Amino acid sequence: MDVIKIIEKLAKTARNEPITQFDVSDNVMAQINLLQQEKVGLLPLELFAGITAVAASIVTFFSIQAWQYIVNPLFQLFVPYQGVSLW
């Protein structure tokens, strides 16, 4: 047999084959609805951000106080006399 006749025979039998039809749209729509219904909770992230902001402000306050204490070496001389009026 010729190769072209074999291909023609295969094409003829493929045309006569019944086509199975199936519908997947219901499954796809169900999965899309499930994805839309899942709500992401941001409450833990918001709590963590709030606690971190409070901790950062406390650390910033104490670091500014420490920086003022470290930068001026003469300030250490007057630390014991802060309660006494110098003027």
Kinemage of the C-alpha trace (Angstrom):
@kinemage 1
@onewidth
@group {chain A} dominant
@subgroup {mainchain}
@vectorlist {calphas} color= white
{ca met a 1} P 0.000 0.000 0.000
{ca asp a 2} L 0.985 3.482 -0.656
{ca val a 3} L 1.628 5.818 2.279
{ca ile a 4} L -0.911 8.333 1.001
{ca lys a 5} L -3.634 5.622 0.803
{ca ile a 6} L -2.864 4.635 4.417
{ca ile a 7} L -3.203 8.254 5.551
{ca glu a 8} L -6.465 8.638 3.582
{ca lys a 9} L -7.843 5.466 5.190
{ca leu a 10} L -6.890 6.705 8.667
{ca ala a 11} L -8.490 10.103 7.950
{ca lys a 12} L -11.709 8.419 6.753
{ca thr a 13} L -11.947 6.277 9.888
{ca ala a 14} L -11.185 9.303 12.071
{ca arg a 15} L -14.041 11.229 10.419
{ca asn a 16} L -16.446 8.390 11.151
{ca glu a 17} L -15.485 8.176 14.837
{ca pro a 18} L -18.077 9.620 17.210
{ca ile a 19} L -16.887 12.673 19.149
{ca thr a 20} L -17.344 12.422 22.862
{ca gln a 21} L -18.649 15.620 24.320
{ca phe a 22} L -18.212 16.604 27.928
{ca asp a 23} L -18.844 19.760 29.873
{ca val a 24} L -16.362 21.080 32.429
{ca ser a 25} L -17.860 24.532 32.853
{ca asp a 26} L -19.725 23.573 36.044
{ca asn a 27} L -16.526 22.343 37.693
{ca val a 28} L -14.610 25.434 36.634
{ca met a 29} L -17.311 27.780 37.906
{ca ala a 30} L -17.472 25.910 41.230
{ca gln a 31} L -13.707 26.320 41.699
{ca ile a 32} L -13.897 30.022 40.810
{ca asn a 33} L -16.689 30.513 43.351
{ca leu a 34} L -14.628 28.756 46.022
{ca leu a 35} L -11.681 31.047 45.337
{ca gln a 36} L -13.879 34.133 45.565
{ca gln a 37} L -15.447 33.018 48.836
{ca glu a 38} L -12.110 32.603 50.603
{ca lys a 39} L -11.418 35.852 52.412
{ca val a 40} L -7.913 36.609 53.468
{ca gly a 41} L -7.810 37.704 57.080
{ca leu a 42} L -5.501 40.640 57.617
{ca leu a 43} L -6.147 40.937 61.344
{ca pro a 44} L -2.962 39.086 62.447
{ca leu a 45} L -0.874 41.215 60.109
{ca glu a 46} L -2.516 44.405 61.371
{ca leu a 47} L -1.901 43.421 64.994
{ca phe a 48} L 1.729 42.613 64.262
{ca ala a 49} L 2.187 45.938 62.448
{ca gly a 50} L 0.614 47.861 65.339
{ca ile a 51} L 2.752 46.156 67.986
{ca thr a 52} L 5.851 46.698 65.871
{ca ala a 53} L 5.044 50.402 65.438
{ca val a 54} L 4.604 50.847 69.196
{ca ala a 55} L 7.864 49.031 69.900
{ca ala a 56} L 9.676 51.120 67.289
{ca ser a 57} L 8.401 54.379 68.790
{ca ile a 58} L 9.520 53.337 72.282
{ca val a 59} L 12.964 52.356 71.030
{ca thr a 60} L 13.227 55.625 69.088
{ca phe a 61} L 12.319 57.661 72.182
{ca phe a 62} L 14.935 55.958 74.344
{ca ser a 63} L 17.580 56.068 71.627
{ca ile a 64} L 17.129 59.844 71.243
{ca gln a 65} L 17.524 60.256 74.992
{ca ala a 66} L 20.611 58.045 74.982
{ca trp a 67} L 22.048 59.892 71.992
{ca gln a 68} L 21.720 63.232 73.775
{ca tyr a 69} L 23.418 61.725 76.817
{ca ile a 70} L 26.275 60.221 74.785
{ca val a 71} L 26.940 63.182 72.477
{ca asn a 72} L 27.553 65.757 75.199
{ca pro a 73} L 30.330 64.538 77.527
{ca leu a 74} L 29.923 67.559 79.816
{ca phe a 75} L 26.368 66.452 80.445
{ca gln a 76} L 27.775 63.583 82.505
{ca leu a 77} L 29.391 66.080 84.863
{ca phe a 78} L 26.062 67.746 85.658
{ca val a 79} L 23.997 64.548 85.988
{ca pro a 80} L 24.320 64.453 89.801
{ca tyr a 81} L 23.293 68.138 90.016
{ca gln a 82} L 20.092 67.978 87.955
{ca gly a 83} L 17.950 68.517 91.002
{ca val a 84} L 19.963 71.550 92.136
{ca ser a 85} L 19.423 74.893 90.501
{ca leu a 86} L 22.727 76.180 89.107
{ca trp a 87} L 21.662 79.822 88.678
